[in-house]
Amino acid sequence: DTGVSQNPRHKITKRGQNVTFRCDPISEHNRLYWYRQTLGQGPEFLTYFQNEAQLEKSRLLSDRFSAERPKGSFSTLEIQRTEQGDSAMYLCASSLTGEQYFGPGTRLTVT
Amino acid sequence: AQSVTQLDSHVSVSEGTPVLLRCNYSSSYSPSLFWYVQHPNKGLQLLLKYTSAATLVKGINGFEAEFKKSETSFHLTKPSAHMSDAAEYFCVVSDPSGGSYIPTFGRGTSLIVHP
């Protein structure tokens, strides 16, 4: 068990560019979550997978955001046409029995 | 529906004194409750969890929490604060009986520890 990993750890991009983040969950965990966190706030739910199925998606998530978990293992989160308001920490978590295990996050800065 | 309220946005203590971080929850059925800690620029780490077994739950780093159904509370305590405890703490409720595995996070309590 090597924990949840996320790549890259930091990403700086220009407004309008697309970015993609990867999350590798703990291997036997069937649930995977994406959150966004801004300074001084708690994690904000974005979307959730059970195995390869995307079961829930936040109503706050614009259509510029898309996530996949093609084989029920790793997941990717893509943001198209980034805006400065997308600057945040993007956290991934995985779960099997209820408690979530979080990765270190990807910090996105949109200039 | 589920919700969680962390009653203090900031708590300031002196090193060696007790810590109390307050959390109240609302849930339709029997929830699972968690406390997570987040140090600056790090991911969240699970401190402890309650899942309908013993109401007094012991966690890592000397922290514990007591589930009180009558008060709908799950306060986090530690007898003696250490400088390394300075961090952001999140109380989380999860109630899958409603068909959703989406937990609800509190807004966080920043613990400040003075030497």
Interface residues (C-beta under 8 A of the other chain):
Chain A: V4 R31 Y33 G40 Q41 G42 P43 F45 Y48 Q50 L55 E56 L91 A93 S95 G98 E99 Q100 Y101 F102 G103 P104 G105 R107
Chain B: S32 F34 Y36 N41 K42 G43 L44 Q45 L46 K49 T51 F90 S94 P96 S100 Y101 I102 P103 F105 G106 R107 G108
